[in-house]
């Protein structure tokens, strides 16, 4: 459930997105807040500026949290973001241990506003294969003898 306090911080994430546009970057902004609502970090999309496909604000903040926060603190944070995190960012958020995400636009709403944002090609995948060989480094790492 989104509260009035959530809406204040969500508006701030939208303002970060607006500032991104003002400096020539893509219109996506995020912030990470502690359990008391204190903003810990902010980021906006710099994919084009950095020539880095991973420079989404949600992933930047998830990486920051994984480096800078202990797991217990990270679990009590909320990520506020102008748009629903993509699959790449969602994976990073889960792995970083953030506690909650609140987003303004859904992916479906974003696609309605910008149809090109939904035009990603699919990539063929084959596998699994070579189980006995592939398991060796996994076993050595997770089950050292």
N, C-alpha and C positions, 0 to 999 in steps of 0.2 A: 504494500500500500504506500502510495506516495503522499508524503506529508507537506505541510506548508513550508517547513524548514528545507525539505528536499527541493521544493520548487525554487527557493531562493538560490540554492547552490546550482541547480540545473540552469537557471537563468544566467548565472555566472559562467557556466560552461558554454552556453550559447554566445555570450559576450566574447569569450576566448575565440570561438569560431568566427565571429564578426571581425575581430582584430586580425585574425589570420588572413581574411580576405583583404583587409586594408593594407597588408604588407605583401600581397601578391601570392599568398599560399592558398591551398584548398580549404573550403569552408567547414572544417571540423575541429572542435575543441573539446578538451576534457580537463577535469581536475580530480584530485584525490583528496578526500576529506577524512580526518580522524573521527573517532567515535563521538567526540564533542562538537563536531562540525567545523573544526579548524582546518583550513585548507593547507595541505602538506606540500602539494606540488601541482603545477598546471603545465599543459602542453597543447600544442596545436599540430596539425598535419603539415609536415615538411617533405613529403615524398618527392615533389618536383625539385625543390630547392636543394635538397641533399642528394638527389638522384639515388634514392634508397626506398625500395618498395615496402620496407618494414617501418617507415617513419610515420606511422599512424599514432595519434596522441594516446590512444588507449594502451597500445603496446609499449610506448615510451614510459608511461606511468606504471604499467605492470612490471617492466624491467627495473624501474627505479625502486619500486616497493620491494622487489625480490632482493635487490642489493642493499637497501638502506634500512629496511624494517625487519624486526624479528617476526617469525611466523604468527605469534599471538597478536601482535599489534596489527599486522597486515590483515588478519582475519576480522578485525573490528573496523576496517576502513570501508568507505563507499566511494566508488568511482562514478562521477557524474559526467555524462558525455552527450554531446549534441545529437549524435546519431547512434543507433544500435551497433554494437561492435560487430565487425566482420568475423568470419571464421578464424582467421589468423589471430586477431586480437582476442577473441573469446578463449582460444587455447592458451594464450599467454596469461590472461587474467586468471584462468583456473590454476595454471601451474604456479603463479605467483602467490596464490593463497588469499587474494582479496576477498572481502566478505560479501560485497553486494555491488551491483551495478544499477544505476538509474539512467535511462536514456530518454531524450526528447523525441526524436523521430525514429520510427521503426524502419527496417530495411525496405519494407513494402512502400511506406510513405516516401522514402528517399527515391525509390525507383519511379514513383509517380511524378515527383518533382524534377528528376533528372533520369530519363529512361536509359541513358548510356551507362548509368551506374549498375545496371542489372545485366549488362552484356558481357559477361566473362566467359571465355571459351572453356570447354571441358578438356581435361588432360587424361589421356588413356593411361590406365594402370593395369599391370599384370602382376600376379603373385598370389599367394606366397610361393616361394621356391627355395630350394637348398636349405631346408630346415636344419639338418645336422651340421652343416658348415656355419650357418648364420648364428646358431645358438652358442658356439664356442666363446666368442668375446663376451656375450651376455652372461653366460655361466661363470666365466673368469671374473667378471666384475661383481656380480651379485652373489656368487657362491664361491668365494676364494677358498682355496684348500690350505 
